[in-house]
């Protein structure tokens, strides 16, 4: 009778876990290993099985917390980007690093394209969300000219609340499975419970990881910065005046003009059988028309 109650409870918990899993778009399969039941209790093996599935610590509210949101609290992930020009790219890079460090932020990535006066620096910064606007204002003050500015945000409050509810349900299922594991008296029952427990624990870890990511993303914003040098236009051609090259260009233009004239004359000669008869016909018709036109009497 006791084995029947354990098997029935296990089936109910596994069915609940499968339903929650379909709602979160995460699929898993529970295939209990088959083996001959043993009548002798296996209580000595139980502590080892329990240690393999440590409970999840919800923790306190913070960047790595999975605690429920406070009333009215919202999670918004904000991102911004700036493209600007400065006279000294290296100096602006150092000033931005110092400013980000002062607000407890950090440089996620940085790269440089070009060298010396033509260098362009690309930076991805992580700053506290409540310091994003102040950091953008500070960076813009360093710029001689702001070329582009953009900002976007994503409200993930609803997703976090939904995951928080699913996490509570999965943790409750884990606790019930742990109780069943303590009561298991056969290898078959212990293996089946442990298999279901592993699947539930996997779902708990996935939900917890996603919730921590959303909290961290809402507390730290990304700021992408592109620092460009101010382009310089030379007043005088650095190569100087080159009269020989100018003469070559002028001669090439003259030859092109002469070639175009020659091409036109050759075409005119080739098309003579067409345009010459038409020219004579036009002159003939004009003369006949002038001959037939009466001359007005003189006064």
C-alpha positions as a Python dict, from the first residue, in 0.01 Angstrom:
ca = {
    (1, 'X'): (0, 0, 0),
    (2, 'X'): (286, 235, 88),
    (3, 'X'): (455, 170, -248),
    (4, 'X'): (128, 245, -424),
    (5, 'X'): (90, 581, -244),
    (6, 'X'): (449, 680, -330),
    (7, 'X'): (403, 587, -698),
    (8, 'X'): (71, 776, -720),
    (9, 'X'): (223, 1089, -562),
    (10, 'X'): (523, 1070, -793),
    (11, 'X'): (298, 1045, -1098),
    (12, 'X'): (99, 1351, -984),
    (13, 'X'): (416, 1560, -927),
    (14, 'X'): (565, 1462, -1262),
    (15, 'X'): (240, 1558, -1439),
    (16, 'X'): (242, 1898, -1267),
    (17, 'X'): (606, 1952, -1361),
    (18, 'X'): (531, 1870, -1727),
    (19, 'X'): (245, 2122, -1734),
    (20, 'X'): (462, 2400, -1590),
    (21, 'X'): (737, 2313, -1831),
    (22, 'X'): (513, 2348, -2139),
    (23, 'X'): (408, 2694, -2021),
    (24, 'X'): (771, 2812, -2002),
    (25, 'X'): (869, 2663, -2341),
    (26, 'X'): (1119, 2425, -2178),
    (27, 'X'): (1075, 2056, -2255),
    (28, 'X'): (1216, 1761, -2067),
    (29, 'X'): (1150, 1391, -2034),
    (30, 'X'): (1138, 1179, -1723),
    (31, 'X'): (1233, 817, -1783),
    (32, 'X'): (1271, 625, -1458),
    (33, 'X'): (1520, 345, -1478),
    (34, 'X'): (1371, 1, -1456),
    (35, 'X'): (1507, -247, -1210),
    (36, 'X'): (1400, -525, -979),
    (37, 'X'): (1263, -392, -649),
    (38, 'X'): (1453, -472, -333),
    (39, 'X'): (1267, -546, -15),
    (40, 'X'): (1556, -431, 203),
    (41, 'X'): (1541, -58, 291),
    (42, 'X'): (1804, 166, 135),
    (43, 'X'): (1800, 438, 397),
    (44, 'X'): (2180, 436, 405),
    (45, 'X'): (2187, 560, 45),
    (46, 'X'): (1938, 842, 94),
    (47, 'X'): (2176, 1115, 224),
    (48, 'X'): (2392, 1087, -90),
    (49, 'X'): (2089, 1142, -316),
    (50, 'X'): (1969, 1445, -119),
    (51, 'X'): (2311, 1615, -136),
    (52, 'X'): (2301, 1600, -517),
    (53, 'X'): (2010, 1847, -531),
    (54, 'X'): (2088, 2142, -298),
    (55, 'X'): (1803, 2385, -242),
    (56, 'X'): (1797, 2718, -421),
    (57, 'X'): (1857, 3025, -204),
    (58, 'X'): (1625, 3301, -304),
    (59, 'X'): (1855, 3556, -145),
    (60, 'X'): (1781, 3917, -74),
    (61, 'X'): (1690, 4182, -326),
    (62, 'X'): (1995, 4276, -531),
    (63, 'X'): (2167, 4232, -865),
    (64, 'X'): (2173, 3851, -828),
    (65, 'X'): (1842, 3811, -648),
    (66, 'X'): (1536, 3612, -750),
    (67, 'X'): (1319, 3768, -479),
    (68, 'X'): (972, 3895, -577),
    (69, 'X'): (939, 4260, -677),
    (70, 'X'): (826, 4519, -428),
    (71, 'X'): (485, 4681, -484),
    (72, 'X'): (514, 4933, -767),
    (73, 'X'): (870, 4822, -857),
    (74, 'X'): (940, 4782, -1229),
    (75, 'X'): (1233, 4629, -1416),
    (76, 'X'): (1336, 4830, -1723),
    (77, 'X'): (1647, 4749, -1927),
    (78, 'X'): (1787, 5067, -2086),
    (79, 'X'): (2047, 5100, -2361),
    (80, 'X'): (2200, 5409, -2522),
    (81, 'X'): (2459, 5496, -2787),
    (82, 'X'): (2662, 5807, -2874),
    (83, 'X'): (2875, 5896, -3175),
    (84, 'X'): (3077, 6216, -3149),
    (85, 'X'): (3393, 6394, -3259),
    (86, 'X'): (3674, 6529, -3042),
    (87, 'X'): (4008, 6696, -3105),
    (88, 'X'): (4201, 6443, -2891),
    (89, 'X'): (4058, 6090, -2909),
    (90, 'X'): (4302, 5938, -2657),
    (91, 'X'): (4232, 6207, -2395),
    (92, 'X'): (3855, 6164, -2436),
    (93, 'X'): (3895, 5788, -2394),
    (94, 'X'): (4076, 5831, -2064),
    (95, 'X'): (3827, 6088, -1935),
    (96, 'X'): (3533, 5859, -2014),
    (97, 'X'): (3698, 5568, -1833),
    (98, 'X'): (3753, 5785, -1526),
    (99, 'X'): (3392, 5911, -1530),
    (100, 'X'): (3250, 5559, -1561),
    (101, 'X'): (3467, 5432, -1277),
    (102, 'X'): (3349, 5723, -1057),
    (103, 'X'): (2984, 5608, -1084),
    (104, 'X'): (3076, 5244, -1004),
    (105, 'X'): (3051, 5137, -1368),
    (106, 'X'): (3298, 4951, -1586),
    (107, 'X'): (3421, 4913, -1944),
    (108, 'X'): (3275, 4597, -2096),
    (109, 'X'): (3471, 4615, -2424),
    (110, 'X'): (3696, 4856, -2613),
    (111, 'X'): (3862, 4856, -2955),
    (112, 'X'): (4060, 5100, -3169),
    (113, 'X'): (4052, 5133, -3546),
    (114, 'X'): (4331, 5332, -3713),
    (115, 'X'): (4638, 5498, -3570),
    (116, 'X'): (4755, 5835, -3445),
    (117, 'X'): (4533, 6127, -3551),
    (118, 'X'): (4299, 5901, -3752),
    (119, 'X'): (4222, 5660, -3466),
    (120, 'X'): (3857, 5580, -3390),
    (121, 'X'): (3771, 5422, -3052),
    (122, 'X'): (3466, 5202, -2991),
    (123, 'X'): (3361, 5139, -2628),
    (124, 'X'): (3078, 4951, -2457),
    (125, 'X'): (3022, 5076, -2104),
    (126, 'X'): (2812, 4939, -1818),
    (127, 'X'): (2684, 5201, -1576),
    (128, 'X'): (2418, 5195, -1301),
    (129, 'X'): (2080, 5266, -1456),
    (130, 'X'): (2020, 5562, -1228),
    (131, 'X'): (2347, 5715, -1351),
    (132, 'X'): (2289, 5662, -1724),
    (133, 'X'): (2148, 6009, -1798),
    (134, 'X'): (2420, 6182, -1596),
    (135, 'X'): (2689, 5979, -1774),
    (136, 'X'): (2549, 6066, -2116),
    (137, 'X'): (2545, 6437, -2025),
    (138, 'X'): (2906, 6418, -1905),
    (139, 'X'): (3024, 6238, -2220),
    (140, 'X'): (2846, 6491, -2444),
    (141, 'X'): (3031, 6775, -2267),
    (142, 'X'): (3360, 6617, -2379),
    (143, 'X'): (3249, 6614, -2744),
    (144, 'X'): (3323, 6893, -2990),
    (145, 'X'): (3035, 6771, -3206),
    (146, 'X'): (2771, 6504, -3136),
    (147, 'X'): (2693, 6316, -3459),
    (148, 'X'): (2421, 6081, -3333),
    (149, 'X'): (2242, 5990, -3011),
    (150, 'X'): (1994, 5711, -2938),
    (151, 'X'): (1830, 5551, -2636),
    (152, 'X'): (1597, 5254, -2596),
    (153, 'X'): (1430, 5068, -2312),
    (154, 'X'): (1255, 4737, -2253),
    (155, 'X'): (1012, 4674, -1966),
    (156, 'X'): (1064, 4315, -1842),
    (157, 'X'): (849, 4345, -1529),
    (158, 'X'): (575, 4114, -1658),
    (159, 'X'): (826, 3847, -1764),
    (160, 'X'): (998, 3861, -1425),
    (161, 'X'): (670, 3829, -1232),
    (162, 'X'): (563, 3533, -1448),
    (163, 'X'): (896, 3357, -1389),
    (164, 'X'): (877, 3432, -1016),
    (165, 'X'): (544, 3249, -995),
    (166, 'X'): (674, 2951, -1191),
    (167, 'X'): (984, 2939, -970),
    (168, 'X'): (771, 2918, -655),
    (169, 'X'): (572, 2631, -807),
    (170, 'X'): (887, 2441, -907),
    (171, 'X'): (1045, 2487, -564),
    (172, 'X'): (729, 2352, -401),
    (173, 'X'): (741, 2050, -634),
    (174, 'X'): (1107, 1997, -543),
    (175, 'X'): (1028, 2002, -171),
    (176, 'X'): (751, 1744, -218),
    (177, 'X'): (986, 1521, -416),
    (178, 'X'): (1247, 1545, -141),
    (179, 'X'): (988, 1427, 110),
    (180, 'X'): (899, 1135, -117),
    (181, 'X'): (1268, 1052, -152),
    (182, 'X'): (1302, 1020, 223),
    (183, 'X'): (1012, 773, 230),
    (184, 'X'): (1131, 560, -61),
    (185, 'X'): (1204, 203, 47),
    (186, 'X'): (1306, 46, -286),
    (187, 'X'): (1569, 123, -546),
    (188, 'X'): (1303, 155, -815),
    (189, 'X'): (1113, 421, -619),
    (190, 'X'): (1432, 611, -526),
    (191, 'X'): (1560, 620, -884),
    (192, 'X'): (1224, 738, -1019),
    (193, 'X'): (1198, 1016, -759),
    (194, 'X'): (1560, 1122, -816),
    (195, 'X'): (1503, 1141, -1194),
    (196, 'X'): (1201, 1368, -1150),
    (197, 'X'): (1394, 1570, -891),
    (198, 'X'): (1678, 1629, -1137),
    (199, 'X'): (1437, 1762, -1400),
    (200, 'X'): (1267, 1996, -1154),
    (201, 'X'): (1604, 2120, -1027),
    (202, 'X'): (1711, 2194, -1387),
    (203, 'X'): (1400, 2405, -1441),
    (204, 'X'): (1463, 2591, -1114),
    (205, 'X'): (1817, 2675, -1222),
    (206, 'X'): (1702, 2800, -1563),
    (207, 'X'): (1432, 3020, -1412),
    (208, 'X'): (1667, 3153, -1144),
    (209, 'X'): (1938, 3233, -1399),
    (210, 'X'): (1699, 3421, -1624),
    (211, 'X'): (1556, 3618, -1330),
    (212, 'X'): (1905, 3717, -1210),
    (213, 'X'): (1990, 3827, -1565),
    (214, 'X'): (1680, 4049, -1582),
    (215, 'X'): (1760, 4209, -1246),
    (216, 'X'): (2120, 4275, -1341),
    (217, 'X'): (2012, 4415, -1679),
    (218, 'X'): (1770, 4655, -1513),
    (219, 'X'): (2029, 4775, -1262),
    (220, 'X'): (2312, 4825, -1513),
    (221, 'X'): (2256, 4995, -1849),
    (222, 'X'): (2471, 4963, -2163),
    (223, 'X'): (2621, 5275, -2320),
    (224, 'X'): (2792, 5231, -2657),
    (225, 'X'): (3033, 5512, -2745),
    (226, 'X'): (3212, 5582, -3074),
    (227, 'X'): (3485, 5848, -3048),
    (228, 'X'): (3595, 5998, -3380),
    (229, 'X'): (3864, 6258, -3451),
    (230, 'X'): (3771, 6592, -3606),
    (231, 'X'): (3854, 6565, -3979),
    (232, 'X'): (4114, 6813, -4103),
    (233, 'X'): (4107, 6965, -4454),
    (234, 'X'): (4451, 7075, -4584),
    (235, 'X'): (4465, 7437, -4707),
    (236, 'X'): (4744, 7367, -4957),
    (237, 'X'): (4793, 7052, -5161),
    (238, 'X'): (5059, 6862, -4966),
    (239, 'X'): (5212, 6740, -5292),
    (240, 'X'): (5262, 7095, -5420),
    (241, 'X'): (5213, 7236, -5772),
    (242, 'X'): (5296, 6984, -6046),
    (243, 'X'): (5298, 7166, -6384),
    (244, 'X'): (5410, 6856, -6574),
    (245, 'X'): (5108, 6662, -6453),
    (246, 'X'): (4882, 6957, -6538),
    (247, 'X'): (5027, 6968, -6891),
    (248, 'X'): (4969, 6597, -6934),
    (249, 'X'): (4606, 6637, -6828),
    (250, 'X'): (4554, 6926, -7073),
    (251, 'X'): (4718, 6734, -7360),
    (252, 'X'): (4504, 6431, -7285),
    (253, 'X'): (4196, 6652, -7305),
    (254, 'X'): (4306, 6795, -7639),
    (255, 'X'): (4366, 6451, -7783),
    (256, 'X'): (4025, 6336, -7664),
    (257, 'X'): (3862, 6636, -7836),
    (258, 'X'): (4049, 6567, -8162),
    (259, 'X'): (3953, 6201, -8144),
    (260, 'X'): (3586, 6293, -8104),
    (261, 'X'): (3602, 6526, -8409),
    (262, 'X'): (3770, 6252, -8617),
    (263, 'X'): (3506, 6001, -8511),
    (264, 'X'): (3230, 6242, -8614),
    (265, 'X'): (3383, 6302, -8960),
    (266, 'X'): (3432, 5932, -9023),
    (267, 'X'): (3069, 5868, -8938),
    (268, 'X'): (2961, 6155, -9167),
    (269, 'X'): (3147, 6001, -9461),
    (270, 'X'): (3012, 5652, -9393),
    (271, 'X'): (2653, 5783, -9385),
    (272, 'X'): (2693, 5984, -9711),
    (273, 'X'): (2468, 5752, -9918),
    (274, 'X'): (2187, 5834, -9676),
    (275, 'X'): (2215, 6203, -9601),
    (276, 'X'): (2345, 6329, -9940),
    (277, 'X'): (2038, 6222, -10149),
    (278, 'X'): (1812, 6359, -9882),
    (279, 'X'): (1996, 6689, -9898),
    (280, 'X'): (1956, 6715, -10280),
    (281, 'X'): (1589, 6623, -10252),
    (282, 'X'): (1532, 6892, -9996),
    (283, 'X'): (1702, 7155, -10218),
    (284, 'X'): (1495, 7044, -10522),
    (285, 'X'): (1167, 7067, -10335),
    (286, 'X'): (1259, 7407, -10200),
    (287, 'X'): (1333, 7543, -10548),
    (288, 'X'): (1001, 7415, -10687),
    (289, 'X'): (811, 7568, -10404),
    (290, 'X'): (980, 7902, -10458),
    (291, 'X'): (910, 7885, -10833),
    (292, 'X'): (537, 7823, -10791),
    (293, 'X'): (493, 8095, -10536),
    (294, 'X'): (356, 8405, -10719),
    (295, 'X'): (553, 8723, -10685),
    (296, 'X'): (343, 8996, -10525),
    (297, 'X'): (281, 9297, -10761),
    (298, 'X'): (487, 9600, -10692),
    (299, 'X'): (303, 9911, -10582),
}
